[in-house]
Amino acid sequence: MSLYTIRNLAVDIAGNRPVEDVSLTVEAGQCTALIGASGSGKSLTCLTPFGLTPGVASGSMLLDGIDLGNADAVRIRDARRRLTGFVFQQPLTALTPHLTVGAQLQEATMQAGAARPPRRELSQKLERVGLARTDERLDQFPHRLSGGERQRVMIAAAIAHSPKLLIADEPTSALDASLRAEIMDLLDELRAEQGLGLLLVSHDLASVEGHADQLVVMDKGRVVESGPASDVITDPKEDYTRRLIAATPRLDEPGPKLPQPGEILLETNLLGVEFARPGWRRGKLRALADANIVVRQGEALAIVGGSGSGKSTLGRAIAGIGPVTQGGIFWDGLPLPERRKRSLAMRRLIQPVFQDPVASLDPQWRVEDIVTEPLRNLRPDLTKVEREELAQQALSEVDLADDFLIRIPASLSGGQAQRVAIARAIIGAPELLVLDEATSALDPLVGAEILKLLGRLQVENGLSLLLITHDIAAARRLCHRIAVMEEGRIVETGDMQAIVKDPRHPATRRLIAAS
């Protein structure tokens, strides 16, 4: 008998059925991965049978002989407590902020009725998920840990009571490429050691390839294709699956044809950034040191590195929205002052686009107000009618219709919100866009569309792009050159295709291997 079997699952929410007729099986020690674009119903399929969404599940759902479809709330809660563990996408919000790591592990261990574990046992649980200095970690709060460390703590808590089924809902999408690979390898090890069945939700086909035994592809709340993972990936039967695979960047795909760059536009010289250490500690924290980059007209430069490598610090310094404590930034050979000392003409030249498209848009403003906001500062000479005309033109350039002008961010999908953010960035006719992880929060289909849009704008508008990312495969589709960062320094730079083919620095090799 299979560990967990779903047959003809449907999910009802307020009279609507966002999920219908879903069937899948999870075997002990194996991984079944649910793949699909955002909004395809993956998370609802995994979490609703356990009472973790507003929806109501119907159909057959058998977990280790327990019929969840006919169980009452008490029985479902008992099955959730004893037999299942959950790993969520955002560990910082999923972990309790006012409890130490040790307290949360203790609570997780005791949830299935076990006795209070000794501190040494809790330390061993952290050691098992690859954390160092475990005794110190037990006394820390979640905000003191990095993203990868928090995700490891969440996995330790999820398996602390020895569940039979582990449900991981986008466990790696918030992590950089190296950490994604490490977390997936860890989940593989746990499956092999403990016989865990893993139900994995992901929109990132590249991160589950080589790890999943079964693949279930979902679109608009339904299963469009399923089968052994290797068969689905190498010989997809459905057009949607083929599009999903094609949208996933790969380093072995043919190199793109890119426009020829022009003269040097922007240059940094020994750029450095320091921050005051928080709390009681004195001194400075060096986040960026001796950074030298060059961006030419019409060129796309990728700034690539792991979390905490200094990528965003460099981008924010160049965009004028972060500090500079050392070195200089030059535009057309002339020094570029800090943002508050720049003229309106200078401020127009460089515009940022951020990682989370919805969070970067004012939730109470209409799209028209969001897009035209830069013009109120950069072009005070324009009338309201002229600003509206430019807003319509900017939306047209990012392939959005005029009727989006009256909408608010809550009514937009992730891809639509990012297009609005790009429209806001280009409405003032900048010459350089600083894109900070502009596609990492999007599913592959939408991310591929945004990369294609940026490539078109680069050609049509002569834009230069500074693409900050941890995904070399995605950057390769758009960028001429690459600068690899580690611990606040640029450790390797050069032609994108040449470095992908023959990386010299260990940090570059790790990022390429993870991609």
C-alpha positions in Angstrom: 0.0 0.0 0.0 1.3 3.5 -0.9 2.1 5.9 1.9 -0.2 8.7 0.6 -2.7 8.4 -2.2 -5.0 11.2 -3.6 -7.7 10.3 -6.0 -10.1 12.8 -7.7 -9.3 15.6 -5.2 -11.3 18.8 -5.6 -11.0 22.0 -3.5 -13.9 24.3 -2.9 -13.4 27.9 -1.7 -16.5 30.1 -1.4 -18.3 28.3 -4.1 -15.3 28.2 -6.5 -13.3 25.1 -7.4 -9.6 26.3 -8.0 -8.5 22.6 -7.9 -10.4 19.7 -9.5 -9.8 16.0 -10.3 -6.2 15.7 -9.0 -4.7 12.3 -8.4 -1.2 11.4 -7.2 0.7 8.9 -5.2 3.6 9.3 -2.8 5.6 6.2 -1.9 7.7 5.8 1.2 11.3 6.9 0.6 10.4 8.5 -2.7 9.6 12.1 -3.9 6.6 13.2 -5.9 7.0 16.7 -7.2 4.1 19.0 -8.1 5.2 21.4 -10.8 3.4 24.3 -12.4 3.1 28.0 -12.8 2.0 30.3 -9.9 -1.8 29.9 -9.3 -1.9 26.4 -10.8 -3.2 24.9 -7.5 -0.1 23.1 -6.3 -0.2 24.4 -2.7 -3.9 24.0 -2.4 -3.6 20.4 -3.5 -0.9 19.7 -0.8 -2.2 21.7 2.1 -6.0 21.6 1.9 -6.4 17.9 2.9 -4.6 18.7 6.2 -6.9 21.7 7.0 -4.2 24.3 6.3 -6.1 26.4 3.7 -9.5 28.1 3.7 -10.6 25.5 1.2 -12.7 22.3 1.7 -11.3 19.1 0.2 -13.3 16.3 -1.3 -12.3 13.0 -2.9 -10.2 10.2 -1.7 -7.1 11.0 0.4 -5.5 8.1 2.2 -2.5 8.7 4.4 -1.0 5.5 6.0 -4.4 3.9 6.0 -6.3 7.0 7.3 -9.1 8.3 5.1 -8.6 12.1 5.4 -11.6 12.7 3.1 -14.0 11.3 5.6 -12.2 12.3 8.8 -13.4 15.0 11.1 -11.2 18.0 12.2 -9.9 16.1 15.3 -8.8 13.1 13.2 -7.2 15.3 10.6 -5.3 17.3 13.3 -4.1 14.0 14.8 -2.8 12.8 11.4 -1.1 16.1 10.8 0.5 16.0 14.3 1.8 12.4 14.2 2.4 11.5 10.5 3.3 14.7 8.6 5.9 17.4 8.7 5.7 20.7 6.8 8.4 22.8 5.2 7.2 26.2 4.0 8.5 28.7 1.4 9.3 31.6 3.8 11.0 30.2 7.0 11.3 33.6 8.6 7.5 34.0 8.7 6.8 30.3 9.3 9.1 30.1 12.4 7.8 31.7 15.6 9.8 35.0 15.9 9.8 35.2 19.7 10.9 31.6 20.4 14.5 30.5 20.2 15.5 27.7 17.8 15.8 25.3 20.7 12.3 26.1 22.0 10.8 25.5 18.6 12.6 22.2 18.1 11.5 21.1 21.5 7.9 21.9 20.7 8.1 20.1 17.4 9.7 17.0 19.0 6.9 16.8 21.6 4.0 17.3 19.3 3.6 13.6 18.7 3.6 12.8 22.4 7.3 12.4 23.0 8.9 13.3 26.3 10.8 16.6 26.6 14.1 16.0 24.7 17.4 16.9 26.4 19.5 19.7 24.9 22.0 17.3 23.4 19.3 15.6 21.4 18.1 19.0 20.0 21.7 19.8 19.1 22.0 16.5 17.2 18.9 17.4 15.2 20.5 20.6 14.0 23.7 18.8 13.2 21.7 16.3 11.1 20.5 19.1 8.8 24.0 20.5 8.3 24.2 23.4 10.8 27.4 24.3 12.5 27.8 25.7 16.1 24.6 24.0 17.0 24.8 24.7 20.7 24.9 28.4 19.9 22.1 28.1 17.3 19.7 26.7 19.9 19.8 30.0 21.9 19.3 32.2 18.8 16.1 33.6 17.4 15.1 33.1 13.8 16.0 36.7 12.7 19.7 36.1 13.7 20.0 33.3 11.1 20.6 33.5 7.3 17.9 32.3 4.9 19.6 28.9 4.4 20.1 28.4 8.1 16.5 29.2 8.8 15.4 26.7 6.1 17.5 24.0 7.7 16.0 24.8 11.1 12.5 24.5 9.6 13.4 21.1 8.1 14.8 20.0 11.5 11.5 21.0 13.1 9.5 19.3 10.4 11.2 15.9 11.0 11.7 16.2 14.7 8.8 14.0 15.6 9.7 11.4 12.9 6.8 11.8 10.5 6.2 9.4 7.6 5.2 12.1 5.1 7.1 15.4 4.5 5.3 18.1 2.6 7.6 20.8 1.3 5.9 23.8 -0.3 8.4 25.8 -2.4 11.2 25.1 0.1 14.0 26.5 -2.1 12.5 29.3 -4.1 13.6 32.0 -1.7 17.2 30.7 -1.7 20.2 31.2 -4.0 21.3 28.5 -6.4 24.0 27.0 -4.2 21.6 26.8 -1.2 18.9 25.3 -3.3 21.1 22.5 -4.3 22.2 21.9 -0.7 18.6 21.8 0.6 17.5 19.4 -2.1 20.5 17.1 -1.4 19.6 17.2 2.3 16.0 16.2 1.6 17.3 13.3 -0.5 19.5 12.1 2.3 16.6 12.3 4.8 14.4 10.3 2.5 17.0 7.6 2.2 17.8 7.4 5.9 14.3 7.7 7.4 12.1 6.3 4.6 10.3 9.6 4.4 7.8 10.1 1.6 8.2 13.6 0.1 5.5 15.6 -1.5 7.4 18.6 -3.1 5.8 21.7 -4.5 7.9 23.8 -6.8 7.6 26.1 -9.8 11.4 25.6 -10.5 11.7 22.5 -12.7 15.5 22.8 -12.6 15.7 22.4 -8.8 13.6 19.2 -8.8 15.2 17.5 -11.8 17.4 14.7 -10.6 15.6 14.6 -7.2 12.0 13.7 -7.9 10.8 10.1 -8.7 7.4 11.1 -9.9 6.4 14.4 -11.6 2.9 15.8 -11.6 2.4 18.9 -13.8 -0.5 21.2 -13.0 -2.2 24.0 -14.8 -5.3 25.9 -13.8 -6.1 23.5 -11.0 -5.9 20.3 -13.0 -3.2 17.7 -13.7 -2.1 18.0 -17.3 0.6 15.3 -17.2 2.2 12.9 -14.8 4.6 10.0 -14.7 8.2 9.1 -13.9 10.2 12.3 -13.6 12.8 11.3 -16.2 10.1 10.4 -18.7 8.2 13.6 -18.3 11.3 15.8 -18.6 12.9 14.0 -21.6 9.7 13.2 -23.5 6.9 15.5 -22.5 3.5 14.7 -24.0 1.6 17.9 -23.4 2.2 21.4 -24.9 2.1 23.0 -21.5 4.8 20.7 -20.1 7.0 21.4 -23.1 6.5 25.2 -22.6 7.4 24.8 -18.9 10.6 22.9 -19.8 11.5 25.4 -22.5 11.0 28.3 -20.1 13.4 26.9 -17.6 16.9 28.3 -18.3 19.7 25.8 -18.8 23.4 26.3 -19.2 23.6 23.7 -22.0 21.1 25.5 -24.3 22.5 27.4 -27.3 23.9 30.9 -26.5 21.6 33.8 -27.4 22.2 36.4 -30.1 22.8 39.7 -28.3 23.1 43.3 -29.6 26.6 44.8 -30.0 27.4 47.1 -27.0 28.6 50.7 -27.6 30.9 53.0 -25.7 31.5 52.8 -21.9 28.5 54.3 -20.1 29.1 53.5 -16.4 32.2 52.6 -14.5 33.0 52.1 -10.8 36.5 52.5 -9.3 37.3 50.6 -6.1 33.7 51.1 -4.9 33.2 50.1 -1.2 30.3 50.2 1.3 30.5 49.9 5.0 27.7 49.7 7.6 27.7 50.2 11.3 27.4 46.9 13.2 24.0 46.5 14.8 23.4 46.2 18.6 26.2 46.4 21.2 29.0 45.4 18.8 31.2 48.3 17.7 33.0 48.9 14.4 32.1 48.7 10.8 30.8 45.8 8.6 32.3 45.9 5.2 29.6 44.7 2.7 31.4 45.7 -0.5 35.1 46.2 -1.2 37.1 47.4 -4.2 34.4 46.8 -6.8 35.4 47.6 -10.4 32.8 47.2 -13.1 32.1 48.6 -16.5 28.8 48.8 -18.3 28.6 49.9 -22.0 25.7 51.4 -23.9 23.2 48.7 -24.8 25.1 46.1 -22.8 23.7 43.7 -20.1 26.0 42.9 -17.2 25.1 40.1 -14.7 26.2 40.6 -11.1 26.0 37.0 -9.8 26.7 35.5 -6.4 25.2 33.7 -3.4 23.1 35.3 -0.7 25.1 37.9 1.3 27.8 38.2 -1.4 27.2 42.0 -1.8 25.3 41.9 -5.1 22.4 44.1 -4.0 24.7 46.4 -2.0 26.6 47.1 -5.3 23.4 47.6 -7.3 21.9 50.0 -4.7 25.1 52.0 -4.5 25.1 52.4 -8.3 21.3 53.3 -8.4 21.9 55.9 -5.7 19.5 54.3 -3.2 22.3 52.9 -1.0 25.4 54.3 0.6 28.9 54.6 -0.9 31.8 54.9 1.6 34.8 54.4 -0.7 35.7 54.8 -4.4 33.7 56.4 -7.1 31.0 56.0 -9.8 31.5 57.5 -13.2 29.0 58.2 -15.9 30.3 59.0 -19.4 33.7 59.5 -17.7 32.4 62.1 -15.2 31.9 61.5 -11.4 28.4 60.6 -10.4 27.5 62.2 -7.1 25.3 60.6 -4.4 21.6 60.7 -5.3 20.4 63.6 -3.3 23.1 65.8 -4.9 22.3 64.6 -8.5 20.4 66.9 -10.8 17.0 65.8 -12.2 18.7 64.9 -15.5 21.2 62.7 -13.6 18.5 61.0 -11.5 16.6 60.0 -14.7 19.7 58.1 -16.0 19.5 55.1 -13.7 16.3 53.5 -12.5 15.8 50.4 -10.3 13.5 47.4 -10.5 13.1 45.3 -7.4 12.8 41.5 -6.6 9.2 41.4 -5.2 7.0 43.2 -7.7 3.9 43.4 -5.5 5.8 44.6 -2.4 7.5 47.3 -4.5 4.2 48.8 -5.6 2.0 51.0 -3.3 -1.0 48.8 -2.5 -3.4 51.8 -2.3 -2.4 53.5 -5.6 -3.8 52.8 -9.0 -1.4 51.6 -11.7 -1.6 55.0 -13.4 -0.4 56.8 -10.2 2.4 54.2 -9.7 3.7 54.5 -13.2 3.6 58.3 -13.4 5.1 58.9 -10.0 8.7 59.3 -11.3 7.5 62.0 -13.7 6.2 64.2 -10.9 9.8 64.4 -9.7 11.8 64.0 -12.9 9.6 66.0 -15.3 7.7 68.6 -13.3 7.1 70.5 -16.5 4.6 68.0 -17.8 0.9 68.4 -17.5 -1.4 65.7 -16.1 -2.6 64.8 -19.6 1.0 64.5 -20.9 1.8 62.2 -17.9 -1.2 60.0 -18.7 -0.1 59.7 -22.4 3.4 58.7 -21.3 1.9 56.2 -18.9 -0.2 54.6 -21.7 3.0 54.5 -23.9 5.0 52.8 -21.0 2.3 50.2 -20.5 2.2 49.5 -24.2 6.0 49.0 -24.2 5.7 46.3 -21.5 2.7 44.7 -23.3 -0.1 45.8 -21.0 -3.4 47.3 -22.2 -4.6 50.8 -21.2 -7.3 49.4 -18.9 -4.6 48.3 -16.5 -4.2 52.0 -15.6 -7.2 51.9 -13.3 -6.3 48.7 -11.5 -4.6 48.3 -8.1 -1.6 46.0 -7.3 -3.8 43.5 -5.5 -5.6 42.7 -8.8 -2.4 41.9 -10.6 -0.5 38.7 -11.1 3.2 38.5 -10.2 4.1 38.9 -13.9 1.7 41.8 -14.4 3.0 43.5 -11.3 6.6 43.2 -12.5 5.6 44.6 -15.9 4.1 47.6 -14.1 7.3 48.0 -12.1 9.3 48.0 -15.4 6.9 50.5 -16.9 7.5 52.8 -14.0 11.2 52.4 -14.4 11.3 53.2 -18.1 8.8 56.0 -18.2 11.4 58.6 -17.5 13.6 57.3 -20.4 16.5 56.1 -18.4 19.7 54.7 -19.9 20.5 52.0 -17.3 18.1 49.7 -15.4 19.4 48.1 -12.2 17.4 44.9 -11.9 17.7 43.3 -8.4 16.5 39.7 -8.7 13.8 40.9 -11.0 12.7 37.3 -12.0 13.5 35.2 -8.9 10.1 35.6 -7.3 8.3 34.5 -10.6 7.6 31.1 -12.0 9.6 29.9 -15.1 6.9 30.8 -17.7 6.5 34.4 -16.3 10.2 34.8 -15.6 11.0 33.8 -19.2 8.5 36.4 -20.5 10.1 39.1 -18.3 13.6 38.2 -19.6 12.3 38.4 -23.2 10.7 41.7 -22.5 13.9 43.1 -21.1 15.8 41.9 -24.1 13.4 43.7 -26.4 13.5 46.9 -24.4 17.3 46.7 -24.5 17.3 46.5 -28.3 14.4 49.0 -29.0 15.3 51.6 -26.4 19.1 51.1 -26.4 18.9 50.3 -22.6 21.9 49.1 -20.6 21.0 46.5 -18.0 22.7 45.6 -14.6 21.1 42.3 -13.8 21.6 41.2 -10.2 20.8 37.5 -9.8 22.0 34.2 -8.3 20.9 32.3 -11.4 23.6 32.1 -14.0 21.5 30.1 -16.4 18.8 32.8 -16.4 21.4 35.6 -16.7 23.0 33.8 -19.7 19.8 34.4 -21.8 20.2 38.2 -21.5 23.7 39.2 -20.5 26.9 39.9 -22.5 29.3 39.7 -19.5 29.3 38.5 -15.9 30.8 39.6 -12.6 30.9 37.0 -9.9 30.8 38.1 -6.3 31.8 36.4 -3.0 32.0 38.0 0.5 31.7 41.5 -0.8 34.3 41.2 -3.6 34.2 40.6 -7.3 36.2 37.4 -7.8 35.8 36.8 -11.5 34.6 38.9 -14.4 34.5 38.6 -18.2 32.5 37.4 -21.2 29.4 35.4 -20.1 29.8 32.5 -22.6 33.6 32.2 -21.9 33.2 32.0 -18.1 30.3 29.6 -18.3 32.5 27.3 -20.5 35.7 27.7 -18.4 35.1 29.1 -14.9 38.3 29.9 -13.0 37.2 30.8 -9.4 35.8 28.2 -7.0 32.8 30.4 -6.3 31.9 30.6 -10.0 32.3 26.8 -10.3 29.9 26.3 -7.4 27.3 28.6 -8.9 27.5 26.9 -12.3 27.3 23.4 -10.8 24.2 24.5 -8.8 22.6 25.9 -12.0 
